[in-house]
Amino acid sequence: MTGSEMVEAILDINPDAEVVILGDNYADIQWGDTAVITLSDLEARKIAMATEYNSQAYSRSRAAEYPSISDQLDDIYHNGIDAWKATIKVTKDKYPK
């Protein structure tokens, strides 16, 4: 686990953590006034964070492909809600939950 991954996991567990990470090893963490978080807890949190991130891949892919809000509003104005829904459905079907 890299130093930056440890920081992400620590702050996900305890957003108020006060730590200094001097390298990429668990032993390089100086905990200050923060309760020590075990390496196994950090590794478990890293896996949980990766799982959550991966579970939202469809959402990121959809967001990148949807027309801009102004184009969507223009579509609704000119073609109606049903036509807009059909346009959006193409992207939703391409990237299902």
C-alpha positions in Angstrom: 0.0 0.0 0.0 1.5 3.4 -1.0 1.6 6.3 1.3 -1.1 8.1 -0.5 -3.4 5.0 -0.4 -2.7 4.9 3.4 -3.7 8.5 3.7 -6.9 8.0 1.8 -7.8 4.9 3.9 -7.0 6.7 7.2 -9.0 9.8 6.3 -11.9 7.6 5.1 -11.9 5.9 8.5 -11.2 9.1 10.5 -11.5 12.4 8.7 -10.0 14.2 11.7 -6.9 12.0 11.8 -3.6 13.7 12.5 -0.9 11.6 11.0 2.4 12.0 9.3 3.4 9.4 6.7 7.1 9.4 6.0 7.1 6.6 3.4 5.2 3.7 1.8 5.4 1.4 4.8 2.9 1.1 7.7 5.8 1.5 10.1 6.4 5.0 8.5 3.2 6.4 10.0 3.4 8.8 13.0 0.0 8.9 14.6 0.1 12.0 16.7 -3.0 12.4 18.9 -5.0 10.1 16.6 -6.0 6.5 17.6 -3.9 4.0 15.8 -5.6 2.2 12.9 -4.3 -1.3 12.2 -2.7 -2.2 8.9 -5.4 -4.8 8.4 -8.1 -2.2 8.9 -6.4 0.1 6.4 -6.1 -2.7 3.9 -9.8 -3.6 4.4 -10.8 0.0 3.9 -8.7 0.3 0.7 -10.6 -2.8 -0.7 -13.9 -1.4 0.4 -13.1 2.0 -1.2 -12.0 0.3 -4.5 -15.2 -1.8 -4.5 -17.3 1.3 -4.0 -15.5 3.1 -6.7 -15.8 0.2 -9.2 -19.5 -0.2 -8.4 -20.0 3.4 -9.7 -18.3 2.9 -13.0 -21.7 2.9 -14.8 -22.4 6.4 -13.3 -19.1 7.9 -14.4 -19.5 6.4 -17.9 -23.1 7.8 -18.2 -22.0 11.2 -17.0 -19.3 11.4 -19.7 -21.8 10.5 -22.5 -24.9 12.4 -21.5 -25.6 15.5 -23.5 -24.9 18.8 -21.6 -27.7 20.0 -19.5 -28.4 22.9 -21.9 -28.6 20.4 -24.8 -31.0 18.2 -22.7 -33.2 21.2 -21.9 -33.2 22.2 -25.6 -34.2 18.6 -26.5 -37.1 18.8 -24.1 -38.2 22.2 -25.4 -38.1 21.2 -29.0 -39.1 17.5 -28.8 -40.8 16.9 -25.5 -40.1 14.8 -22.5 -40.7 11.5 -24.2 -38.1 12.2 -26.9 -35.7 13.3 -24.2 -36.3 10.1 -22.2 -35.6 8.1 -25.4 -32.3 10.0 -25.9 -31.2 9.4 -22.3 -32.3 5.8 -22.3 -29.7 5.0 -25.0 -26.9 5.9 -22.6 -28.7 4.2 -19.6 -29.0 1.0 -21.6 -25.4 1.2 -22.7 -24.2 1.5 -19.1 -26.7 -0.4 -16.9 -26.5 -0.4 -13.1 
